[in-house]
Amino acid sequence: MSHTVFITVQGHDHLVEVDMPENASLEIVHATVKAAGIEIDEEFILFHDEDDEPIDWHGSKRQHHMKHGAKLHLTRCRKIDVTIHYLEQTKRHSFAPGVRVRHVKAWAVDHFKLAERDAAEHVLQVYGGTDRPPTDMPLHKLVKPCQCEVSFDLVPDIRVEG
């Protein structure tokens, strides 16, 4: 049986939708990615959704179960080093490339000890700019080519009352 799988690639803006067998071997995953027009090399690492550890892309013949709607991330980073600034404090932590912005915010809220109400009124903004990435965006989509780090400010969300 075939399942739809979504693949994001570091350095590319588009999301690739492919059909893959549920018990796809890594060789099948590799061939499917290439057939979808995505050029990859040995430096790319494959992650399943927000998993901390990559799928063994090159050295394994074992099968990886692909469920319908699975999200795969091809990235050059094994971890993304994240720096978060809040008021005069700074915290650092490493996350898997597929971890979404909402997970990073939850981590920051916990480590900066924000009250629940304050947490609801704050968002992550890319450091030194005004870009506020969607909460479902994976971290690897925010890193610059050949880098594995991103910095955020935890800032109040601007609300219009009225």
N, CA, C and O of each residue as an XYZ file, in Angstrom:
648
protein
N       0.841     -1.177      0.000
C       0.000      0.000      0.000
C       0.886      1.240      0.000
O       1.909      1.280      0.684
N       0.498      2.230     -0.752
C       1.261      3.466     -0.907
C       0.670      4.560     -0.027
O      -0.544      4.633      0.164
N       1.549      5.411      0.509
C       1.125      6.523      1.366
C       1.735      7.819      0.865
O       2.834      7.838      0.310
N       1.000      8.899      1.073
C       1.514     10.220      0.746
C       2.453     10.665      1.850
O       2.109     10.603      3.030
N       3.646     11.118      1.465
C       4.664     11.586      2.395
C       5.088     12.980      1.945
O       5.176     13.246      0.746
N       5.351     13.868      2.898
C       5.756     15.231      2.595
C       7.223     15.407      2.966
O       7.648     15.037      4.061
N       7.989     15.974      2.042
C       9.428     16.130      2.248
C       9.804     17.600      2.115
O       9.459     18.252      1.129
N      10.515     18.115      3.118
C      11.090     19.458      3.029
C      12.602     19.307      2.958
O      13.179     18.397      3.553
N      13.233     20.213      2.222
C      14.673     20.144      2.026
C      15.285     21.480      2.422
O      14.840     22.531      1.960
N      16.299     21.442      3.272
C      16.997     22.652      3.684
C      17.524     23.364      2.445
O      18.178     22.759      1.596
N      17.228     24.658      2.356
C      17.681     25.448      1.226
C      16.666     25.556      0.106
O      16.891     26.280     -0.863
N      15.553     24.850      0.222
C      14.491     24.903     -0.787
C      13.196     25.348     -0.122
O      12.898     24.940      1.001
N      12.428     26.182     -0.813
C      11.195     26.702     -0.232
C       9.996     25.782     -0.395
O       9.041     25.869      0.377
N      10.032     24.908     -1.382
C       8.842     24.119     -1.665
C       8.769     22.842     -0.838
O       9.782     22.306     -0.386
N       7.544     22.376     -0.657
C       7.249     21.120      0.016
C       6.963     20.099     -1.075
O       6.146     20.351     -1.960
N       7.626     18.954     -1.021
C       7.451     17.924     -2.042
C       6.515     16.855     -1.490
O       6.719     16.332     -0.394
N       5.495     16.546     -2.265
C       4.544     15.508     -1.899
C       4.813     14.297     -2.782
O       4.766     14.403     -4.007
N       5.094     13.143     -2.172
C       5.393     11.934     -2.937
C       4.599     10.761     -2.373
O       4.192     10.767     -1.212
N       4.390      9.767     -3.211
C       3.773      8.524     -2.762
C       4.873      7.506     -2.533
O       5.763      7.330     -3.364
N       4.796      6.830     -1.376
C       5.823      5.884     -0.989
C       5.176      4.672     -0.331
O       4.147      4.805      0.332
N       5.758      3.507     -0.504
C       5.213      2.345      0.206
C       5.374      2.513      1.715
O       6.313      3.159      2.180
N       4.446      1.924      2.475
C       4.487      2.042      3.939
C       5.795      1.521      4.514
O       6.353      2.127      5.428
N       6.287      0.415      3.996
C       7.524     -0.193      4.491
C       8.685      0.108      3.566
O       9.439     -0.794      3.199
N       8.834      1.346      3.191
C       9.883      1.740      2.247
C      11.268      1.514      2.848
O      11.526      1.842      4.006
N      12.144      0.948      2.034
C      13.540      0.861      2.456
C      14.147      2.241      2.245
O      13.571      3.077      1.550
N      15.276      2.471      2.828
C      15.931      3.764      2.663
C      16.353      3.985      1.216
O      16.407      5.123      0.750
N      16.651      2.899      0.506
C      16.980      3.025     -0.910
C      15.787      3.545     -1.708
O      15.949      4.343     -2.631
N      14.587      3.085     -1.346
C      13.365      3.553     -2.008
C      13.118      5.017     -1.680
O      12.732      5.794     -2.553
N      13.340      5.398     -0.423
C      13.181      6.804     -0.035
C      14.139      7.659     -0.870
O      13.741      8.686     -1.420
N      15.382      7.236     -0.960
C      16.396      7.971     -1.708
C      16.003      8.112     -3.174
O      16.087      9.202     -3.739
N      15.576      7.017     -3.789
C      15.190      7.037     -5.204
C      13.958      7.925     -5.419
O      13.875      8.632     -6.424
N      13.020      7.894     -4.499
C      11.803      8.703     -4.614
C      12.129     10.186     -4.534
O      11.563     10.992     -5.272
N      13.042     10.544     -3.637
C      13.450     11.946     -3.498
C      14.114     12.420     -4.787
O      13.818     13.508     -5.281
N      15.005     11.606     -5.324
C      15.680     11.972     -6.581
C      14.682     12.090     -7.734
O      14.782     13.005     -8.551
N      13.713     11.161     -7.801
C      12.700     11.187     -8.866
C      11.817     12.429     -8.768
O      11.264     12.878     -9.771
N      11.684     12.984     -7.565
C      10.885     14.198     -7.366
C      11.660     15.450     -7.759
O      11.145     16.563     -7.649
N      12.907     15.267     -8.220
C      13.691     16.401     -8.698
C      14.501     17.098     -7.631
O      14.937     18.233     -7.822
N      14.709     16.436     -6.514
C      15.492     17.030     -5.427
C      16.904     16.480     -5.504
O      17.123     15.277     -5.363
N      17.854     17.367     -5.729
C      19.256     16.967     -5.773
C      19.811     16.943     -4.358
O      19.769     17.944     -3.643
N      20.324     15.806     -3.968
C      20.917     15.662     -2.642
C      22.285     15.021     -2.789
O      22.596     14.420     -3.817
N      23.099     15.155     -1.749
C      24.406     14.514     -1.742
C      24.600     13.829     -0.398
O      23.678     13.773      0.416
N      25.799     13.311     -0.167
C      26.071     12.571      1.062
C      25.980     13.420      2.332
O      25.875     12.874      3.430
N      26.019     14.735      2.196
C      25.962     15.590      3.382
C      24.549     15.743      3.938
O      24.384     16.177      5.079
N      23.529     15.395      3.156
C      22.155     15.515      3.639
C      21.831     14.390      4.618
O      22.224     13.239      4.429
N      21.113     14.755      5.656
C      20.698     13.825      6.695
C      19.173     13.788      6.662
O      18.532     14.827      6.502
N      18.591     12.607      6.811
C      17.141     12.444      6.765
C      16.574     12.290      8.168
O      16.996     11.423      8.933
N      15.604     13.152      8.495
C      14.898     13.080      9.770
C      13.421     12.819      9.523
O      12.853     13.307      8.547
N      12.813     12.061     10.394
C      11.370     11.857     10.367
C      10.745     12.824     11.368
O      11.020     12.759     12.566
N       9.912     13.712     10.866
C       9.170     14.693     11.641
C      10.067     15.397     12.668
O      11.070     15.998     12.282
N       9.738     15.338     13.953
C      10.517     16.048     14.971
C      11.466     15.127     15.736
O      11.920     15.473     16.827
N      11.768     13.953     15.169
C      12.660     13.003     15.840
C      14.028     13.628     16.105
O      14.544     14.393     15.290
N      14.601     13.291     17.253
C      15.924     13.794     17.624
C      17.051     13.150     16.821
O      18.064     13.789     16.536
N      16.868     11.896     16.464
C      17.912     11.163     15.746
C      17.513     10.977     14.281
O      16.343     10.742     13.981
N      18.481     11.081     13.374
C      18.172     10.902     11.953
C      17.913      9.443     11.608
O      18.295      8.531     12.341
N      17.257      9.252     10.478
C      17.117      7.915      9.914
C      18.475      7.560      9.327
O      19.113      8.398      8.689
N      18.918      6.338      9.534
C      20.199      5.901      8.999
C      20.074      5.815      7.484
O      19.639      4.800      6.940
N      20.460      6.886      6.816
C      20.229      7.056      5.377
C      21.099      6.150      4.526
O      20.610      5.559      3.563
N      22.359      6.028      4.853
C      23.298      5.337      3.955
C      23.659      3.925      4.388
O      23.902      3.069      3.538
N      23.700      3.667      5.660
C      24.287      2.412      6.090
C      23.320      1.301      6.413
O      23.749      0.225      6.829
N      22.033      1.517      6.238
C      21.081      0.525      6.706
C      20.219     -0.016      5.578
O      19.803      0.716      4.679
N      19.966     -1.301      5.646
C      19.027     -1.924      4.707
C      17.668     -2.097      5.383
O      16.712     -2.543      4.748
N      17.576     -1.746      6.670
C      16.305     -1.930      7.373
C      15.240     -1.002      6.806
O      15.535      0.036      6.212
N      14.012     -1.404      7.007
C      12.902     -0.608      6.503
C      12.466      0.400      7.547
O      12.576      0.162      8.750
N      11.971      1.527      7.068
C      11.438      2.567      7.942
C       9.961      2.712      7.607
O       9.613      2.961      6.453
N       9.099      2.562      8.587
C       7.660      2.616      8.339
C       7.216      4.047      8.053
O       7.356      4.942      8.886
N       6.679      4.232      6.857
C       6.177      5.535      6.427
C       4.658      5.519      6.518
O       3.993      4.810      5.763
N       4.117      6.291      7.432
C       2.669      6.391      7.550
C       2.151      7.486      6.634
O       2.895      8.382      6.235
N       0.883      7.408      6.309
C       0.248      8.435      5.476
C       0.387      9.792      6.146
O       0.067      9.946      7.325
N       0.862     10.766      5.399
C       1.014     12.123      5.924
C       2.326     12.357      6.654
O       2.529     13.428      7.225
N       3.221     11.375      6.646
C       4.501     11.530      7.348
C       5.274     12.719      6.779
O       5.201     13.022      5.588
N       6.011     13.375      7.661
C       6.844     14.518      7.258
C       8.308     14.122      7.408
O       8.749     13.699      8.477
N       9.052     14.268      6.311
C      10.480     13.976      6.307
C      11.231     15.267      6.055
O      10.768     16.136      5.316
N      12.401     15.385      6.681
C      13.228     16.582      6.523
C      14.620     16.160      6.064
O      15.282     15.354      6.717
N      15.051     16.708      4.944
C      16.417     16.515      4.461
C      17.190     17.776      4.788
O      16.846     18.865      4.328
N      18.221     17.626      5.573
C      18.970     18.781      6.047
C      20.450     18.448      6.140
O      20.830     17.278      6.201
N      21.267     19.462      6.152
C      22.707     19.268      6.328
C      23.100     19.367      7.806
O      24.260     19.158      8.159
N      22.138     19.682      8.656
C      22.405     19.872     10.083
C      21.888     18.690     10.894
O      20.744     18.265     10.732
N      22.736     18.170     11.758
C      22.297     17.125     12.681
C      21.514     17.755     13.833
O      20.570     17.158     14.352
N      21.907     18.946     14.221
C      21.218     19.736     15.252
C      21.227     21.193     14.823
O      22.114     21.630     14.089
N      20.238     21.938     15.285
C      20.172     23.380     15.057
C      20.424     24.041     16.418
O      19.689     23.805     17.377
N      21.462     24.861     16.486
C      21.762     25.600     17.713
C      20.887     26.848     17.742
O      20.964     27.698     16.855
N      20.053     26.946     18.777
C      19.096     28.042     18.889
C      19.481     28.931     20.063
O      19.762     28.453     21.162
N      19.488     30.237     19.805
C      19.712     31.243     20.845
C      18.430     32.070     20.944
O      17.892     32.525     19.934
N      17.952     32.256     22.168
C      16.728     33.032     22.383
C      17.023     34.141     23.380
O      17.559     33.903     24.463
N      16.661     35.360     22.988
C      16.830     36.540     23.840
C      15.465     36.960     24.379
O      14.493     37.072     23.632
N      15.413     37.186     25.681
C      14.186     37.678     26.309
C      14.598     38.682     27.381
O      15.278     38.342     28.349
N      14.174     39.910     27.186
C      14.593     41.017     28.048
C      16.123     41.021     28.085
O      16.756     41.089     27.032
N      16.729     40.950     29.270
C      18.193     40.973     29.322
C      18.794     39.569     29.466
O      19.983     39.423     29.748
N      17.965     38.545     29.272
C      18.427     37.165     29.409
C      18.632     36.516     28.033
O      18.000     36.898     27.048
N      19.522     35.536     27.992
C      19.758     34.760     26.780
C      19.865     33.289     27.166
O      20.543     32.936     28.131
N      19.193     32.446     26.409
C      19.255     30.991     26.620
C      19.625     30.332     25.300
O      19.263     30.811     24.226
N      20.354     29.221     25.400
C      20.766     28.467     24.211
C      20.395     26.998     24.389
O      20.442     26.441     25.486
N      20.023     26.399     23.261
C      19.684     24.973     23.279
C      19.787     24.433     21.855
O      19.597     25.177     20.893
N      20.085     23.158     21.721
C      20.137     22.517     20.405
C      18.889     21.669     20.204
O      18.448     20.957     21.107
N      18.325     21.761     18.993
C      17.123     21.021     18.640
C      17.362     20.250     17.351
O      18.250     20.591     16.569
N      16.565     19.209     17.136
C      16.586     18.492     15.865
C      16.072     19.423     14.767
O      15.263     20.308     15.045
N      16.520     19.242     13.543
C      16.133     20.143     12.450
C      14.634     20.197     12.155
O      14.136     21.217     11.680
N      13.915     19.112     12.432
C      12.484     19.081     12.143
C      11.612     19.661     13.237
O      10.397     19.771     13.066
N      12.212     20.033     14.361
C      11.439     20.614     15.459
C      10.803     21.910     14.982
O      11.435     22.728     14.313
N       9.549     22.072     15.339
C       8.811     23.251     14.900
C       8.980     24.425     15.866
O       9.322     24.251     17.036
N       8.732     25.610     15.344
C       8.890     26.852     16.104
C       8.072     26.808     17.396
O       8.537     27.307     18.421
N       6.875     26.231     17.380
C       6.032     26.170     18.591
C       6.716     25.396     19.716
O       6.576     25.740     20.889
N       7.460     24.346     19.348
C       8.185     23.560     20.339
C       9.313     24.393     20.964
O       9.553     24.323     22.169
N       9.994     25.176     20.136
C      11.075     26.041     20.621
C      10.506     27.103     21.554
O      11.093     27.396     22.596
N       9.363     27.680     21.184
C       8.732     28.683     22.046
C       8.347     28.058     23.391
O       8.572     28.660     24.441
N       7.777     26.868     23.363
C       7.400     26.194     24.620
C       8.626     25.977     25.498
O       8.561     26.154     26.714
N       9.749     25.592     24.881
C      10.983     25.409     25.628
C      11.422     26.743     26.248
O      11.811     26.789     27.415
N      11.357     27.826     25.460
C      11.775     29.149     25.942
C      10.885     29.621     27.080
O      11.378     30.144     28.080
N       9.599     29.444     26.937
C       8.648     29.858     27.976
C       8.983     29.160     29.285
O       8.968     29.778     30.350
N       9.283     27.878     29.201
C       9.632     27.111     30.395
C      10.952     27.594     31.000
O      11.048     27.760     32.216
N      11.955     27.818     30.173
C      13.270     28.202     30.679
C      13.357     29.661     31.144
O      14.182     29.991     31.996
N      12.517     30.524     30.594
C      12.477     31.910     31.065
C      11.448     32.084     32.182
O      11.303     33.177     32.730
N      10.737     31.013     32.518
C       9.751     31.001     33.612
C       8.635     32.026     33.404
O       8.261     32.735     34.338
N       8.101     32.107     32.175
C       6.997     33.016     31.902
C       5.697     32.447     32.449
O       5.453     31.243     32.381
N       4.874     33.322     32.988
C       3.545     32.924     33.426
C       2.729     32.542     32.193
O       3.024     32.992     31.085
N       1.710     31.718     32.386
C       0.891     31.240     31.277
C       0.297     32.391     30.460
O       0.287     32.335     29.230
N      -0.186     33.412     31.124
C      -0.781     34.558     30.419
C       0.283     35.302     29.596
O       0.041     35.673     28.447
N       1.454     35.512     30.196
C       2.539     36.181     29.472
C       2.986     35.351     28.269
O       3.254     35.891     27.196
N       3.063     34.052     28.459
C       3.480     33.163     27.372
C       2.525     33.267     26.187
O       2.962     33.276     25.036
N       1.239     33.346     26.460
C       0.239     33.431     25.393
C       0.366     34.734     24.604
O      -0.067     34.810     23.454
N       0.953     35.747     25.215
C       1.063     37.057     24.576
C       2.428     37.312     23.940
O       2.715     38.434     23.523
N       3.270     36.282     23.864
C       4.603     36.421     23.277
C       4.782     35.493     22.078
O       4.161     34.433     21.996
N       5.636     35.909     21.160
C       5.954     35.119     19.971
C       7.462     35.143     19.747
O       8.173     35.988     20.291
N       7.934     34.205     18.938
C       9.341     34.212     18.553
C       9.490     35.027     17.272
O       8.741     34.864     16.309
N      10.476     35.901     17.298
C      10.793     36.758     16.157
C      12.264     36.549     15.829
O      13.107     36.522     16.726
N      12.571     36.402     14.548
C      13.967     36.197     14.158
C      14.789     37.389     14.638
O      14.431     38.543     14.402
N      15.887     37.093     15.310
C      16.732     38.104     15.929
C      17.189     39.153     14.919
O      17.643     38.830     13.822
N      17.058     40.414     15.319
C      17.529     41.516     14.493
C      16.609     41.878     13.342
O      16.988     42.663     12.473
N      15.416     41.325     13.323
C      14.481     41.615     12.235
C      13.054     41.686     12.732
O      12.800     41.856     13.925
N      12.132     41.553     11.803
C      10.710     41.603     12.152
C       9.976     40.333     11.736
O       8.764     40.230     11.925
N      10.699     39.363     11.169
C      10.082     38.117     10.713
C       9.658     37.263     11.900
O      10.459     36.938     12.777
N       8.373     36.909     11.903
C       7.815     36.032     12.930
C       7.339     34.760     12.236
O       6.225     34.712     11.715
N       8.178     33.736     12.230
C       7.843     32.521     11.481
C       6.599     31.831     12.033
O       6.316     31.909     13.228
N       5.861     31.158     11.158
C       4.689     30.395     11.609
C       5.105     29.343     12.634
O       6.223     28.829     12.589
N       4.214     29.032     13.541
C       4.545     28.089     14.609
C       4.762     26.669     14.112
O       5.388     25.865     14.803
N       4.257     26.344     12.924
C       4.438     24.986     12.411
C       5.649     24.852     11.488
O       5.837     23.803     10.871
N       6.469     25.894     11.385
C       7.654     25.854     10.522
C       8.782     25.074     11.209
O       9.096     25.333     12.371
N       9.401     24.103     10.481
C      10.551     23.405     11.064
C      11.769     24.330     11.099
O      11.933     25.193     10.237
N      12.609     24.137     12.097
C      13.772     25.004     12.284
C      14.705     25.040     11.079
O      15.253     26.098     10.767
N      14.900     23.923     10.399
C      15.861     23.912      9.295
C      15.462     24.862      8.174
O      16.306     25.233      7.358
N      14.201     25.262      8.114
C      13.768     26.217      7.093
C      14.220     27.642      7.434
O      14.136     28.532      6.587
N      14.694     27.866      8.652
C      15.095     29.198      9.100
C      16.599     29.416      9.097
O      17.057     30.547      9.262
N      17.373     28.359      8.914
C      18.825     28.522      8.941
C      19.336     28.948      7.574
O      18.762     28.602      6.542
N      20.422     29.701      7.588
C      21.061     30.136      6.345
C      21.867     28.973      5.777
O      22.281     28.083      6.520
N      22.095     28.977      4.455
C      22.883     27.896      3.853
C      24.234     27.731      4.566
O      24.895     28.705      4.925
N      24.608     26.487      4.751
C      25.890     26.128      5.379
C      25.978     26.541      6.839
O      27.074     26.558      7.400
N      24.866     26.873      7.469
C      24.861     27.183      8.894
C      23.835     26.294      9.584
O      22.877     25.829      8.965
N      24.046     26.072     10.841
C      23.136     25.239     11.628
C      22.765     25.959     12.912
O      22.780     25.380     13.998
N      22.430     27.235     12.765
C      22.070     28.026     13.937
C      21.050     29.092     13.562
O      20.993     29.555     12.423
N      20.250     29.463     14.547
C      19.261     30.521     14.369
C      19.066     31.206     15.722
O      19.169     30.570     16.771
N      18.785     32.505     15.683
C      18.558     33.275     16.904
C      17.187     33.933     16.848
O      16.730     34.376     15.794
N      16.547     33.983     18.003
C      15.229     34.593     18.128
C      15.208     35.592     19.271
O      16.011     35.523     20.201
N      14.264     36.524     19.175
C      13.846     37.341     20.308
C      12.471     36.821     20.705
O      11.646     36.527     19.840
N      12.221     36.706     22.001
C      10.889     36.392     22.495
C      10.242     37.732     22.816
O      10.611     38.395     23.785
N       9.263     38.129     21.986
C       8.708     39.482     22.057
C       7.204     39.445     22.244
O       6.558     38.454     21.905
N       6.638     40.527     22.786
C       5.178     40.600     22.913
C       4.532     40.633     21.530
O       5.009     41.313     20.621
N       3.454     39.895     21.392
C       2.666     39.929     20.160
C       1.836     41.199     20.189
O       1.184     41.491     21.192
N       1.852     41.946     19.118
C       1.117     43.208     19.078
C      -0.357     42.901     18.872
O      -0.737     42.244     17.903
N      -1.175     43.380     19.787
C      -2.605     43.179     19.721
C      -3.298     44.499     19.572
O      -2.900     45.503     20.163
N      -4.337     44.489     18.777
C      -5.139     45.687     18.631
C      -6.416     45.458     19.418
O      -7.199     44.569     19.085
N      -6.629     46.237     20.442
C      -7.822     46.119     21.274
C      -8.889     47.052     20.728
O      -8.593     48.157     20.272
N     -10.117     46.601     20.778
C     -11.144     47.537     20.361
C     -12.408     46.983     20.024
O     -13.327     47.717     19.661
